[in-house]
Structures are given as structure tokens and as C-alpha cells.
Amino acid sequence: MIELRPFAALGGADHGWLQAKHHFSFASYHDSEREGWGRLLVWNDDTIAPGAGFPPHPHRDMEIITYVRKGAITHEDNLGHKGRTKAGDVQVMSAGTGIRHSEYNLEQEATQIFQIWIVPARSGESPRWGARPFPKGARAGRFVPLASGYAQDDEALPLRAPARVLGATLKAGERVTHVIGRGRLAYLVPAAGTVELGNVAVAARDGAAIKDEETLEIRAVTDAELVLVEVE
């Protein structure tokens, strides 16, 4: 089953400095039909104005992945971590027993991010933060783990959940086959471009909720940049 969730139909909010779209229920947006997808609880598509951002605020017991689509985001937290994550790269914050952080766009242009929240397999662990560059050329024609809870994905940022966040870039007309595995869920969003999953066309920033599909056959209609989350 592949359910298309068009970008234009997503809930969201206009905060002036922040234009937010929500693939699942979040904050003041509620949709009883979209309360997450397995362990995947949040997928927000945020555009942050230059010089603006999220002031210090707390999190607890959540895996928070930020995929930067355009510009850069600067993180700072109460544990002393500070870092700038630029377009195409990824940061992961494991909130654990509690962390307080801020996220600001200190660039001269708008920053666009996907913020993805995954429920951890266990609670009460020490908080941590990390970021890593992921050159788009290294994901050409294939999915590469960007963040993962599996030991074999040793080049990905670690997650405390049985989940993966993967990225791929495809040229127009290129095809890729990806194995999800039996009994697992997936959620695909093109950061750019349009792809086809069988007879389902998924355009930039649309969501595709995937269930009972052990293997995905993906064809790029245009040059595309893809983010895929696999969860239980």
C-alpha cells in the first residue's frame, strides 16, 4: 500500500518567521488519521527566515533528525554542543533524559529543513548531539543510511531506535530498487524533483506512506533528491 499525501494538502502554520507544514499531527494541527507512522511521530517541512529560529526549549526521550534542504541551521544546547549543519547534511539529537537547545538560521537566505522525530526504543539515557556531512555524490543512484539504529550502518549518525533515515539522488529516468523488509513501514519525501512508486507520482515535498511493501521500485521522472525513513 502506497498512500500519497500531497504537499498542498498538509496541515501547517504561518508564524511569519517560520512557514511550517506538517505531515503528521503536530502542535496546534491535529488530524486523527495522521498521528504518526509506526515509530515515526513527526515530519515537519520548515522554512525559516534569515536571522530567525527556535529559541532555547527542552526535549526529552525523542530522536530528532534534521535534514537541511537549503541554507544552514546552527544548533546550540545546554551540554555545550554547537554546530552549523548545511544543505544536504544531517544532525541528530537524542534527547534522552532531557536537553535544552536552540536552532537558528544565521544565514543571509531562508533555510529549509525537514525535521523528523522518531520514538526511541528505550528511555532515560544520556542526551547527545551529532552532525555529519553527506555528499550528494555519494548517494547517486542508491539509498545511503544517514541516521540509523543498526550497527551495520556504521557510517550513519546513530539512532536509539530500530529505524533508518536514508538519502538518495537520482537522475531523470534513473531507477532504483530498495528493500524495506517484511513488516516494516516507510515514509518517502522528495526534497526535490518527482519520482514514481509504481503508478503513484510523488512530487517535491509530497509524502508517500508505505505499508506492506517489502520492496520499493522507484523511477525518477526528473532529477530528484529523496529522503526515506524506515521504522517498525
C-alpha positions as CSV (number, residue, x, y, z in Angstrom):
1,M,0.0,0.0,0.0
2,I,1.3,3.4,-1.0
3,E,-0.7,6.4,0.2
4,L,0.1,9.8,-1.4
5,R,0.0,12.8,0.9
6,P,0.3,15.9,-1.4
7,F,2.2,18.8,0.0
8,A,-0.7,21.2,-0.8
9,A,-3.0,19.1,1.5
10,L,-0.7,19.1,4.5
11,G,-1.6,21.0,7.7
12,G,0.6,23.8,8.8
13,A,1.1,27.2,10.3
14,D,2.4,30.6,9.3
15,H,4.4,32.2,12.1
16,G,5.9,34.9,9.9
17,W,9.5,34.0,10.5
18,L,8.5,30.3,10.1
19,Q,6.5,28.6,7.4
20,A,5.7,25.1,8.6
21,K,4.0,22.2,7.0
22,H,3.2,19.0,9.0
23,H,3.0,15.5,7.5
24,F,1.5,14.3,10.9
25,S,-0.3,15.9,13.7
26,F,1.9,18.5,15.5
27,A,1.4,21.4,17.9
28,S,-2.0,23.1,17.0
29,Y,-2.5,21.0,13.9
30,H,-4.4,17.8,14.6
31,D,-5.6,15.1,12.1
32,S,-6.8,11.9,13.7
33,E,-5.9,10.0,10.6
34,R,-2.3,11.1,10.8
35,E,-1.0,10.5,14.3
36,G,2.4,9.2,13.1
37,W,3.6,6.2,11.2
38,G,4.8,3.5,13.5
39,R,7.7,5.0,15.4
40,L,7.8,8.0,13.1
41,L,6.0,10.6,15.0
42,V,6.8,13.9,13.3
43,W,7.9,15.1,9.8
44,N,7.8,18.8,9.6
45,D,8.8,20.8,6.5
46,D,10.0,24.1,7.8
47,T,11.2,27.3,6.1
48,I,13.0,29.6,8.5
49,A,13.6,33.3,7.7
50,P,17.1,34.7,7.8
51,G,18.2,35.7,11.4
52,A,15.3,33.8,12.9
53,G,14.9,30.5,14.6
54,F,13.7,28.4,17.6
55,P,14.8,29.9,20.9
56,P,16.0,27.6,23.7
57,H,13.5,24.9,24.6
58,P,13.5,21.4,26.1
59,H,13.0,17.9,24.7
60,R,13.0,14.5,26.4
61,D,13.1,10.9,25.1
62,M,12.9,11.6,21.4
63,E,15.3,11.0,18.4
64,I,15.2,14.3,16.5
65,I,16.8,14.3,13.0
66,T,17.3,17.5,11.0
67,Y,17.9,17.2,7.2
68,V,18.8,20.5,5.7
69,R,17.4,21.1,2.3
70,K,18.6,24.7,1.7
71,G,20.8,27.1,3.6
72,A,22.1,26.0,7.0
73,I,20.9,25.7,10.6
74,T,23.0,26.5,13.7
75,H,22.5,24.3,16.8
76,E,23.4,25.2,20.4
77,D,22.5,23.3,23.6
78,N,23.0,23.2,27.4
79,L,25.5,20.4,27.1
80,G,28.0,22.7,25.3
81,H,27.4,21.4,21.8
82,K,27.4,23.9,19.0
83,G,27.4,23.3,15.2
84,R,26.3,24.5,11.8
85,T,24.7,22.0,9.5
86,K,24.4,23.0,5.9
87,A,22.3,21.9,2.9
88,G,22.4,18.1,2.3
89,D,23.9,17.3,5.7
90,V,22.2,15.9,8.8
91,Q,22.2,16.4,12.5
92,V,20.7,14.0,15.2
93,M,19.8,14.9,18.7
94,S,18.9,12.1,21.1
95,A,17.1,14.0,23.8
96,G,17.3,11.2,26.4
97,T,16.8,12.3,30.0
98,G,16.5,15.9,28.8
99,I,18.2,18.5,26.7
100,R,17.6,22.2,26.1
101,H,18.6,23.6,22.7
102,S,18.1,26.4,20.2
103,E,18.1,26.2,16.4
104,Y,18.7,29.4,14.4
105,N,19.1,30.4,10.8
106,L,22.2,32.7,10.9
107,E,22.4,32.8,7.1
108,Q,21.5,35.6,4.7
109,E,18.9,33.4,2.9
110,A,15.9,31.4,4.1
111,T,16.8,27.9,5.4
112,Q,14.6,24.9,4.6
113,I,14.7,21.8,6.7
114,F,12.9,18.5,7.3
115,Q,12.6,17.9,11.0
116,I,11.9,14.2,11.7
117,W,11.1,12.8,15.2
118,I,11.3,9.0,15.9
119,V,10.3,7.4,19.2
120,P,13.3,5.7,20.8
121,A,13.4,2.1,21.8
122,R,14.3,2.9,25.4
123,S,14.0,6.0,27.6
124,G,16.2,7.5,30.3
125,E,19.5,7.5,28.5
126,S,22.0,10.4,28.4
127,P,21.3,13.1,25.9
128,R,23.7,13.6,22.9
129,W,24.0,15.5,19.7
130,G,26.0,15.0,16.5
131,A,26.2,16.1,12.9
132,R,27.8,14.8,9.7
133,P,28.3,15.8,6.1
134,F,26.8,13.5,3.5
135,P,28.0,14.5,0.0
136,K,25.2,14.1,-2.5
137,G,27.5,12.4,-5.0
138,A,28.0,9.5,-2.6
139,R,24.2,8.8,-2.7
140,A,24.0,8.9,-6.5
141,G,21.7,6.2,-7.8
142,R,21.3,4.5,-4.4
143,F,20.0,4.9,-0.8
144,V,22.6,5.6,1.8
145,P,21.9,5.5,5.6
146,L,22.2,9.0,7.1
147,A,21.0,8.0,10.6
148,S,20.4,4.5,11.8
149,G,19.8,2.4,14.9
150,Y,21.6,-0.6,13.3
151,A,25.2,-1.4,14.0
152,Q,25.9,-2.4,10.4
153,D,25.2,1.2,9.3
154,D,28.5,2.3,10.9
155,E,28.9,5.4,8.7
156,A,25.5,6.8,9.6
157,L,24.7,9.0,12.6
158,P,23.5,6.7,15.5
159,L,19.8,6.5,16.5
160,R,18.4,4.8,19.6
161,A,15.6,3.2,17.7
162,P,15.0,0.3,15.2
163,A,14.9,2.8,12.4
164,R,16.8,4.3,9.4
165,V,16.8,7.6,7.7
166,L,18.2,7.2,4.2
167,G,19.0,9.6,1.3
168,A,19.4,9.2,-2.4
169,T,19.9,11.3,-5.5
170,L,18.5,10.1,-8.9
171,K,18.9,11.5,-12.4
172,A,15.8,11.8,-14.6
173,G,14.9,8.3,-15.9
174,E,17.1,6.5,-13.4
175,R,15.6,3.6,-11.4
176,V,16.5,2.2,-8.0
177,T,15.2,-0.9,-6.2
178,H,15.2,-0.6,-2.4
179,V,14.3,-3.5,0.0
180,I,12.4,-2.4,3.1
181,G,11.7,-5.8,4.5
182,R,8.7,-7.6,5.8
183,G,6.5,-6.0,8.4
184,R,8.2,-2.6,8.3
185,L,6.8,0.8,7.5
186,A,8.4,3.5,5.3
187,Y,7.8,7.2,4.6
188,L,9.3,8.8,1.5
189,V,9.5,12.6,0.8
190,P,11.4,14.1,-2.2
191,A,13.4,17.1,-1.1
192,A,13.4,18.0,-4.8
193,G,12.1,16.5,-8.0
194,T,9.4,14.0,-8.9
195,V,9.5,10.2,-8.7
196,E,7.1,7.3,-9.4
197,L,6.5,4.5,-7.0
198,G,4.7,2.1,-9.3
199,N,1.8,4.2,-10.7
200,V,2.0,6.7,-7.8
201,A,3.7,10.0,-8.7
202,V,5.3,11.7,-5.7
203,A,6.4,15.3,-6.3
204,A,8.8,17.5,-4.3
205,R,7.7,17.8,-0.6
206,D,4.8,15.3,-1.1
207,G,4.7,12.4,1.3
208,A,4.3,8.7,0.5
209,A,3.2,6.5,3.4
210,I,4.3,2.9,2.6
211,K,3.0,-0.3,4.2
212,D,3.0,-4.0,3.3
213,E,5.6,-3.3,0.5
214,E,8.8,-5.4,1.0
215,T,10.5,-3.8,-2.0
216,L,10.2,-0.3,-3.5
217,E,10.7,0.3,-7.2
218,I,11.4,4.0,-7.7
219,R,11.8,5.8,-11.1
220,A,12.9,9.4,-11.3
221,V,10.7,11.5,-13.5
222,T,13.0,14.4,-13.1
223,D,16.3,14.8,-11.2
224,A,15.4,14.0,-7.6
225,E,16.7,14.2,-4.1
226,L,15.0,11.7,-1.8
227,V,14.7,11.2,2.0
228,L,13.3,7.9,3.2
229,V,12.5,6.8,6.7
230,E,12.1,3.1,7.7
231,V,10.6,2.2,11.0
232,E,8.8,-0.6,12.9
